[in-house]
Amino acid sequence: MMTLAQVVDRGLLGRPLRLIAAVLLAVSPCVGQQGAPTEGAANASPRQPGEVIDRVVAVVNQDPVLDSDLDEERRFVSFQPITDPTGSFSRQRALERLIDRTLILQQAKIQAQPPVSDSKLDAELLQLRKDLPACRQYQCQTDAGWKRYVSDHGFTMAELRERWRQRMEVLDFIELRFRGGIQISQAEIDSYYTKSLLPEYRKQGVVAPKVDAISDRIREVLLEQQVSSLLSDWLKSLRAQGSIRIMSADDTLPEEGVVEP
């Protein structure tokens, strides 16, 4: 049984349980954010005249999604404790994920919520170091090993911390918006136990625990399913009401204030 965070980390795009993963796995930095150059930027070769540095691949309510965002999104898959068993994560899937998450971030700015504390962020990143299977060969239990793993997968430590913090903030926003009003009845728990869990236990040839012993875990699963379904419907509404433009190589950006039909 997966928690909401585990559903997030599976990184599969679909409906309804896969939807949350499609929008929360990673959050791209704000466009135009200023700051010190990263390690990679410091060592980059000088740009040649006429060379394309980056390009806009989509515009979501006048917020651009960059080609470099897609590349970072695909690299960030390396920080998923639970991965897509097919091992496939195309640029198109990355683009759909970024569009959905941009829509959520735009809404999250409207509703103020408490920031994620450094202590909570540190605790999650420490657990992540333990959960990533590929981290074992890097000896991520040591700071040096963890830093090498992060660097080898294309991020600085500061970049990873910021992206994971934003991920936590989005997750908190979805919990606050959708989860609070959901009530799971005992009848729903009993139905899930009888129709879903018992057949699975029989298939595996093991004795099933009593429903009372696992009712809290069943309630959590049913909550995640309903949150995911509500999120799916909400995103469809945001897409229908907003302006989303997928850019081709020859497209130019619309003027500010112009909304695509």
DAVEN-V985392 format. One record per pair of residues at least 24 apart in sequence whose C-alpha atoms are under 8 Angstrom apart, sorted by the first residue. I is the first residue (numbers start at 0). J is the second residue. Records with the same first field share a line. If there is no record, write none. Layout:
# DAVEN-V985392
I->J, J
This chain:
# DAVEN-V985392
0->216, 217, 220
1->220
2->219, 220, 223
3->223
4->170
5->81
8->79, 80, 81, 82
9->79, 80, 81, 82, 83
10->76, 79, 81, 82, 83
11->83
12->92, 96
14->227, 228, 231
15->224, 227, 228, 231
16->223, 224, 227, 228
17->227
18->227, 230, 231
19->227, 230
21->95, 96, 99, 100
22->96, 97, 99, 100
23->100, 166, 169, 170
24->75, 76, 79, 166
25->72, 75, 162, 163, 165, 166
26->97, 100, 162, 163, 165, 166
27->68, 71, 72, 162
28->162
30->63
37->155
38->155
55->246
56->245, 246, 247
57->98, 243, 244, 245, 246
58->242, 243, 244, 245, 246
59->98, 101, 102, 241, 242, 243, 244
60->241, 242, 243, 258
61->242, 255, 258
62->101
64->97, 98
69->93, 94, 97
71->153
74->152, 153
75->152
77->152
78->127, 131
79->131
80->127, 130, 131, 132
99->234
102->234, 237, 238
103->169, 234
104->169
107->169, 172
112->172
114->168
115->164, 167, 168
120->160, 163, 164
173->230
174->226
177->226, 229, 230
178->222, 226
181->222, 225
183->218, 221, 222
188->214, 217, 218, 221
191->217
192->217
